[in-house]
Amino acid sequence: MRSLHLHDDATGSRPRGGTDEYVARALEAGAAGFLGKDVTPEILLAGIRTVVGGDALLSPSATRSLINRFLSGPGSVDDLSLKSLAVLTDREREITALAAHGLSNQDIAQRLVVSPLTVRTHIHRAMTKVGARDRAQLVVIAYQQGLVRVR
């Protein structure tokens, strides 16, 4: 069963440990998507479709939280035997970077004028090449290896 979690970006309603802990716990529990509670109905519906379609979706704030957690603590991606992003094609690196900025497959497809299936294929190939277990780990690797930078 795939799930899409909504979270509140306001500091007052974060669980103990902050948003990064909440995001990490949700992903570890099998969440396939994570959006802010302030999303529009259209974005929520698109997120549900993304998750039902088998893809993962992280809001930009959830992506930032996840990256901060992995880059600042022990047991980060450094501990894994992952290949460098240098093994990716230019297009795979481009799509990985856009995913790392929090864009959905649909958003990336519109920006690059390709189909969402093409984007999904590039994401999955990139994950396979670098040994990432999921899209979230691919995003962390992209930040850790300097493909993109925290804004």
Residue pairs with C-beta under 8 A, 6 or more apart in sequence:
1 30
2 30
2 32
2 33
2 51
2 52
2 54
3 26
3 30
3 31
3 32
3 33
3 51
4 31
4 32
4 33
4 34
4 35
4 47
4 48
4 51
4 57
5 26
5 31
5 33
5 34
5 35
6 34
6 35
6 36
6 37
6 39
6 44
7 14
7 19
7 22
7 23
7 34
7 35
7 36
7 37
7 61
7 62
8 14
8 36
8 37
8 38
9 19
9 36
9 37
9 38
9 61
14 22
15 21
15 22
18 65
19 61
19 62
19 65
20 65
20 66
20 68
20 69
21 69
22 65
23 34
23 58
23 62
23 65
23 66
23 69
24 65
24 66
24 69
26 34
27 34
27 66
27 136
32 51
32 55
32 56
32 57
33 47
33 50
33 51
33 56
33 57
33 58
34 57
34 58
34 59
34 62
35 43
35 44
35 47
35 57
35 59
35 62
36 59
36 61
36 62
39 47
39 59
46 104
46 106
47 57
47 104
50 56
50 57
50 104
50 105
50 106
51 57
55 104
55 105
55 120
55 123
55 135
56 134
56 135
56 136
57 104
58 66
58 102
58 135
58 136
58 139
59 102
60 101
60 102
62 102
63 100
63 101
63 102
63 139
64 150
66 136
66 139
66 140
67 139
67 140
67 143
67 150
68 150
70 76
70 77
70 140
70 144
71 140
71 143
71 144
76 140
76 144
77 137
77 140
77 141
77 144
78 144
80 131
81 131
82 130
82 131
82 132
82 141
83 129
83 130
83 131
84 130
84 145
85 93
85 96
85 130
85 141
85 142
85 145
85 147
87 129
87 130
88 96
88 126
88 129
88 130
91 122
92 122
92 125
92 126
92 129
93 126
93 147
94 112
95 108
95 112
95 119
95 122
95 123
95 126
96 122
96 123
96 126
96 138
96 139
96 142
96 147
97 142
97 147
97 148
98 107
98 108
98 111
98 112
99 108
99 123
99 135
99 138
99 139
99 142
100 138
100 139
100 142
100 143
100 147
100 148
101 148
103 111
105 116
105 119
105 120
105 123
106 116
108 116
108 119
109 115
109 116
109 118
109 119
112 119
123 135
123 138
126 132
126 138
127 133
127 134
127 135
127 137
127 138
130 138
130 141
132 138
132 141
142 148
143 149
143 150
